Amino acid sequence: GQGRPRIQPRMSSCTPEAKKILSDLMSEKANQRCIDCGSKLSVDWASVNLGVFFCIDCSGKHRGLGVHLSFVRSVTMDKWDDRQLAFMKAGGNKACKAFLKENDSYDLPLAQRWSSKAAQKWRGQLKKTGDKPGKRPRG
């Protein structure tokens, strides 16, 4: 395929660590509700570069934004690598929502919210945190 690197980063979807990290994150109250519509139903989708969780309906809208704005993964079906998990740990619905509210961008319509300057700034902050090699569990 074009544009896809042959060497994949270490995927850890099936590892107990990855499952535990994701389930710990999803046990946080704010992450149990879709960041966009507030639904509690099937909130098992996430945006890696935004570090947020959302429902299946909003996941379709996020996919439509393009991966540069929102890189969508299924919490249950997709494989996750260490870097993606680091983004999720650095983010979270509560922190992201607070950041966007501070920057008067949370109440914008979904597409405008995630393409706003505030969202761009948020993605940049997450990238800095997510790119720092943290202590990794020995595999």
Phi and psi restraints in degrees (value plus and minus 20) as a CYANA .aco file:
   2 GLN   PHI    -105.5   -65.5
   2 GLN   PSI     120.5   160.5
   3 GLY   PHI      53.1    93.1
   3 GLY   PSI     -20.0    20.0
   4 ARG   PHI    -123.2   -83.2
   4 ARG   PSI     103.8   143.8
   5 PRO   PHI     -87.2   -47.2
   5 PRO   PSI     124.0   164.0
   6 ARG   PHI     -90.9   -50.9
   6 ARG   PSI     -58.4   -18.4
   7 ILE   PHI    -104.9   -64.9
   7 ILE   PSI      93.5   133.5
   8 GLN   PHI    -106.4   -66.4
   8 GLN   PSI     123.5   163.5
   9 PRO   PHI     -84.0   -44.0
   9 PRO   PSI     140.4   180.4
  10 ARG   PHI     -79.6   -39.6
  10 ARG   PSI      97.4   137.4
  11 MET   PHI    -108.1   -68.1
  11 MET   PSI     119.8   159.8
  12 SER   PHI    -148.7  -108.7
  12 SER   PSI       5.7    45.7
  13 SER   PHI     -80.0   -40.0
  13 SER   PSI     -59.1   -19.1
  14 CYS   PHI    -106.4   -66.4
  14 CYS   PSI     -27.9    12.1
  15 THR   PHI     -95.7   -55.7
  15 THR   PSI     124.2   164.2
  16 PRO   PHI     -78.5   -38.5
  16 PRO   PSI     -54.4   -14.4
  17 GLU   PHI     -80.1   -40.1
  17 GLU   PSI     -68.0   -28.0
  18 ALA   PHI     -82.7   -42.7
  18 ALA   PSI     -64.0   -24.0
  19 LYS   PHI     -81.7   -41.7
  19 LYS   PSI     -60.5   -20.5
  20 LYS   PHI     -86.7   -46.7
  20 LYS   PSI     -65.0   -25.0
  21 ILE   PHI     -77.5   -37.5
  21 ILE   PSI     -69.3   -29.3
  22 LEU   PHI     -85.2   -45.2
  22 LEU   PSI     -60.7   -20.7
  23 SER   PHI     -91.2   -51.2
  23 SER   PSI     -52.8   -12.8
  24 ASP   PHI     -82.8   -42.8
  24 ASP   PSI     -64.9   -24.9
  25 LEU   PHI     -83.4   -43.4
  25 LEU   PSI     -59.2   -19.2
  26 MET   PHI     -97.5   -57.5
  26 MET   PSI     -29.5    10.5
  27 SER   PHI    -103.1   -63.1
  27 SER   PSI     -32.1     7.9
  28 GLU   PHI     -90.4   -50.4
  28 GLU   PSI     114.3   154.3
  29 LYS   PHI     -73.5   -33.5
  29 LYS   PSI     -66.2   -26.2
  30 ALA   PHI     -84.0   -44.0
  30 ALA   PSI     -48.8    -8.8
  31 ASN   PHI    -102.5   -62.5
  31 ASN   PSI     -25.1    14.9
  32 GLN   PHI    -108.7   -68.7
  32 GLN   PSI     -28.2    11.8
  33 ARG   PHI    -133.9   -93.9
  33 ARG   PSI     122.6   162.6
  34 CYS   PHI     -79.5   -39.5
  34 CYS   PSI     109.6   149.6
  35 ILE   PHI     -84.2   -44.2
  35 ILE   PSI     -43.3    -3.3
  36 ASP   PHI    -112.8   -72.8
  36 ASP   PSI     -71.0   -31.0
  37 CYS   PHI    -129.9   -89.9
  37 CYS   PSI     -26.6    13.4
  38 GLY   PHI      60.9   100.9
  38 GLY   PSI     -17.5    22.5
  39 SER   PHI     -84.7   -44.7
  39 SER   PSI     129.2   169.2
  40 LYS   PHI    -123.3   -83.3
  40 LYS   PSI     -20.3    19.7
  41 LEU   PHI    -108.6   -68.6
  41 LEU   PSI     112.9   152.9
  42 SER   PHI      19.2    59.2
  42 SER   PSI      34.3    74.3
  43 VAL   PHI    -107.3   -67.3
  43 VAL   PSI      47.0    87.0
  44 ASP   PHI    -146.3  -106.3
  44 ASP   PSI      19.0    59.0
  45 TRP   PHI    -145.5  -105.5
  45 TRP   PSI     131.8   171.8
  46 ALA   PHI    -164.5  -124.5
  46 ALA   PSI     136.3   176.3
  47 SER   PHI    -130.3   -90.3
  47 SER   PSI      96.5   136.5
  48 VAL   PHI     -83.1   -43.1
  48 VAL   PSI     -70.4   -30.4
  49 ASN   PHI     -96.5   -56.5
  49 ASN   PSI     -27.6    12.4
  50 LEU   PHI    -125.2   -85.2
  50 LEU   PSI     -37.3     2.7
  51 GLY   PHI      45.0    85.0
  51 GLY   PSI      13.6    53.6
  52 VAL   PHI    -146.8  -106.8
  52 VAL   PSI     141.7   181.7
  53 PHE   PHI    -132.6   -92.6
  53 PHE   PSI     124.5   164.5
  54 PHE   PHI    -169.5  -129.5
  54 PHE   PSI     154.6   194.6
  55 CYS   PHI    -105.4   -65.4
  55 CYS   PSI     152.4   192.4
  56 ILE   PHI     -83.2   -43.2
  56 ILE   PSI     -56.8   -16.8
  57 ASP   PHI     -83.7   -43.7
  57 ASP   PSI     -67.9   -27.9
  58 CYS   PHI     -91.6   -51.6
  58 CYS   PSI     -42.9    -2.9
  59 SER   PHI     -81.9   -41.9
  59 SER   PSI     -56.0   -16.0
  60 GLY   PHI     -83.9   -43.9
  60 GLY   PSI     -60.8   -20.8
  61 LYS   PHI     -86.8   -46.8
  61 LYS   PSI     -59.2   -19.2
  62 HIS   PHI     -84.9   -44.9
  62 HIS   PSI     -59.7   -19.7
  63 ARG   PHI     -80.7   -40.7
  63 ARG   PSI     -54.4   -14.4
  64 GLY   PHI     -91.6   -51.6
  64 GLY   PSI     -35.6     4.4
  65 LEU   PHI     -97.0   -57.0
  65 LEU   PSI     -43.8    -3.8
  66 GLY   PHI      78.6   118.6
  66 GLY   PSI     126.5   166.5
  67 VAL   PHI     -85.1   -45.1
  67 VAL   PSI     -43.2    -3.2
  68 HIS   PHI     -88.5   -48.5
  68 HIS   PSI     -46.2    -6.2
  69 LEU   PHI    -115.4   -75.4
  69 LEU   PSI     -60.4   -20.4
  70 SER   PHI    -170.5  -130.5
  70 SER   PSI      95.8   135.8
  71 PHE   PHI    -119.2   -79.2
  71 PHE   PSI      82.3   122.3
  72 VAL   PHI    -104.4   -64.4
  72 VAL   PSI     113.1   153.1
  73 ARG   PHI    -152.5  -112.5
  73 ARG   PSI     129.6   169.6
  74 SER   PHI    -106.5   -66.5
  74 SER   PSI     111.7   151.7
  75 VAL   PHI     -85.2   -45.2
  75 VAL   PSI     -53.2   -13.2
  76 THR   PHI    -116.5   -76.5
  76 THR   PSI     -51.7   -11.7
  77 MET   PHI    -122.5   -82.5
  77 MET   PSI     -46.7    -6.7
  78 ASP   PHI    -108.0   -68.0
  78 ASP   PSI     141.5   181.5
  79 LYS   PHI    -108.8   -68.8
  79 LYS   PSI     123.9   163.9
  80 TRP   PHI    -141.9  -101.9
  80 TRP   PSI     114.6   154.6
  81 ASP   PHI    -121.2   -81.2
  81 ASP   PSI     153.2   193.2
  82 ASP   PHI     -80.7   -40.7
  82 ASP   PSI     -57.9   -17.9
  83 ARG   PHI     -86.2   -46.2
  83 ARG   PSI     -62.0   -22.0
  84 GLN   PHI     -83.5   -43.5
  84 GLN   PSI     -60.3   -20.3
  85 LEU   PHI     -84.9   -44.9
  85 LEU   PSI     -56.7   -16.7
  86 ALA   PHI     -83.0   -43.0
  86 ALA   PSI     -59.0   -19.0
  87 PHE   PHI     -81.6   -41.6
  87 PHE   PSI     -63.8   -23.8
  88 MET   PHI     -86.3   -46.3
  88 MET   PSI     -59.2   -19.2
  89 LYS   PHI     -85.7   -45.7
  89 LYS   PSI     -56.1   -16.1
  90 ALA   PHI     -95.1   -55.1
  90 ALA   PSI     -43.3    -3.3
  91 GLY   PHI    -116.8   -76.8
  91 GLY   PSI    -143.1  -103.1
  92 GLY   PHI      90.4   130.4
  92 GLY   PSI     125.4   165.4
  93 ASN   PHI     -80.4   -40.4
  93 ASN   PSI     -61.9   -21.9
  94 LYS   PHI     -83.1   -43.1
  94 LYS   PSI     -69.9   -29.9
  95 ALA   PHI     -84.6   -44.6
  95 ALA   PSI     -62.3   -22.3
  96 CYS   PHI     -85.7   -45.7
  96 CYS   PSI     -65.5   -25.5
  97 LYS   PHI     -80.3   -40.3
  97 LYS   PSI     -64.8   -24.8
  98 ALA   PHI     -81.0   -41.0
  98 ALA   PSI     -63.1   -23.1
  99 PHE   PHI     -82.3   -42.3
  99 PHE   PSI     -66.5   -26.5
 100 LEU   PHI     -86.9   -46.9
 100 LEU   PSI     -56.5   -16.5
 101 LYS   PHI     -85.0   -45.0
 101 LYS   PSI     -63.6   -23.6
 102 GLU   PHI     -76.7   -36.7
 102 GLU   PSI     -54.5   -14.5
 103 ASN   PHI    -119.0   -79.0
 103 ASN   PSI       0.1    40.1
 104 ASP   PHI      30.8    70.8
 104 ASP   PSI      17.6    57.6
 105 SER   PHI    -140.5  -100.5
 105 SER   PSI     -27.7    12.3
 106 TYR   PHI     -89.6   -49.6
 106 TYR   PSI     -53.8   -13.8
 107 ASP   PHI    -104.5   -64.5
 107 ASP   PSI     -15.5    24.5
 108 LEU   PHI     -91.4   -51.4
 108 LEU   PSI     136.6   176.6
 109 PRO   PHI     -77.8   -37.8
 109 PRO   PSI     131.1   171.1
 110 LEU   PHI     -64.6   -24.6
 110 LEU   PSI     -73.7   -33.7
 111 ALA   PHI     -82.5   -42.5
 111 ALA   PSI     -59.0   -19.0
 112 GLN   PHI     -92.0   -52.0
 112 GLN   PSI     -57.4   -17.4
 113 ARG   PHI     -77.0   -37.0
 113 ARG   PSI     -70.0   -30.0
 114 TRP   PHI    -101.9   -61.9
 114 TRP   PSI     -29.4    10.6
 115 SER   PHI    -125.7   -85.7
 115 SER   PSI     -13.4    26.6
 116 SER   PHI     -92.2   -52.2
 116 SER   PSI     144.2   184.2
 117 LYS   PHI     -81.4   -41.4
 117 LYS   PSI     -57.9   -17.9
 118 ALA   PHI     -82.8   -42.8
 118 ALA   PSI     -63.3   -23.3
 119 ALA   PHI     -85.5   -45.5
 119 ALA   PSI     -56.5   -16.5
 120 GLN   PHI     -82.8   -42.8
 120 GLN   PSI     -63.2   -23.2
 121 LYS   PHI     -84.6   -44.6
 121 LYS   PSI     -62.6   -22.6
 122 TRP   PHI     -80.6   -40.6
 122 TRP   PSI     -66.6   -26.6
 123 ARG   PHI     -79.4   -39.4
 123 ARG   PSI     -59.9   -19.9
 124 GLY   PHI     -82.6   -42.6
 124 GLY   PSI     -62.1   -22.1
 125 GLN   PHI     -83.4   -43.4
 125 GLN   PSI     -65.0   -25.0
 126 LEU   PHI     -82.4   -42.4
 126 LEU   PSI     -59.9   -19.9
 127 LYS   PHI     -81.2   -41.2
 127 LYS   PSI     -63.7   -23.7
 128 LYS   PHI     -78.7   -38.7
 128 LYS   PSI     -66.5   -26.5
 129 THR   PHI     -89.4   -49.4
 129 THR   PSI     -65.1   -25.1
 130 GLY   PHI     -86.5   -46.5
 130 GLY   PSI     -47.0    -7.0
 131 ASP   PHI    -104.2   -64.2
 131 ASP   PSI     -32.7     7.3
 132 LYS   PHI     -94.2   -54.2
 132 LYS   PSI     104.6   144.6
 133 PRO   PHI     -89.6   -49.6
 133 PRO   PSI      90.8   130.8
 134 GLY   PHI    -107.8   -67.8
 134 GLY   PSI    -193.3  -153.3
 135 LYS   PHI     -93.4   -53.4
 135 LYS   PSI     104.7   144.7
 136 ARG   PHI    -123.5   -83.5
 136 ARG   PSI     120.4   160.4
 137 PRO   PHI     -85.5   -45.5
 137 PRO   PSI     123.4   163.4
 138 ARG   PHI     -93.2   -53.2
 138 ARG   PSI     111.5   151.5
